[in-house]
Amino acid sequence: MKLALHAFAAFAFLATASVAASGASDPGASSVADPAWEIGLTAYPTFVRNGDNYTSGVATADHGPLHFEARYNYESVGARSAFVGWTFSGGAETTWQLTPLLGGAWGTTQAFTPGFEATVTHQRVALYIEAEYVHDSHESSNNYFYAWSQLGVQTAEWLQLGVVGQRTRAYGGDRDFQRGPFAELTFGPVTIGGYWFNPGSSEQVVVASIGATF
């Protein structure tokens, strides 16, 4: 675990230093050109049929391409994790964005957690994938690959509908991969969502979300 934290700290230092160096390389640049921080906060109340309900949370901070992220109850209930990454993007009619992440988890899960977040958008259709490999610091049998993916269509400026799938060990169940429909409503900086996994089954899970960006 110490090695993972040292690697995480080194990556965060290098990423922050890179931003500072890029700003210092052009001392005549206007302060207006300096990107502002963008903060995001999202809560995910999770309702597990025949299981324990809980709420996870994610906080993000972006400064240009530099990305920081903290999660609670995400890799497992009682786990905390932190990540640093760098965002790459491009495209015109079809746009893409990729953020490789390096992080670590502590609490009920102690692990090195490299991963990525990616989005591809074409007109009204958007594909989002979030993944991480949880490399447990104490027991290799606890290692696993977590993934969340969703494919949505922007049916209105404020509404996105689609399908979602996930692979997680945050709660019990025999299904290795869970899937179902989702809906997201956006009103200004606020987004409210609902994700229904394994509809109608004994392992049904409903995840709600409410988030805001500043």
Protein Blocks (a to p, Z undefined) as FASTA:
>chain_A
ZZmmmmmmmmmmmmmmmmmmmmmmmmmbcfklpccddddddddddddehiacdddddddd
dehjbccdddehklpghiacddddddddedjklccdddddddddehjbccdddddddddd
ehjbccdddddddddfkbmklgccdddddddddfbfkbccdddddddfkbgcjbfbdcdd
dddddehjbccddddehehiakbccdddddddZZ
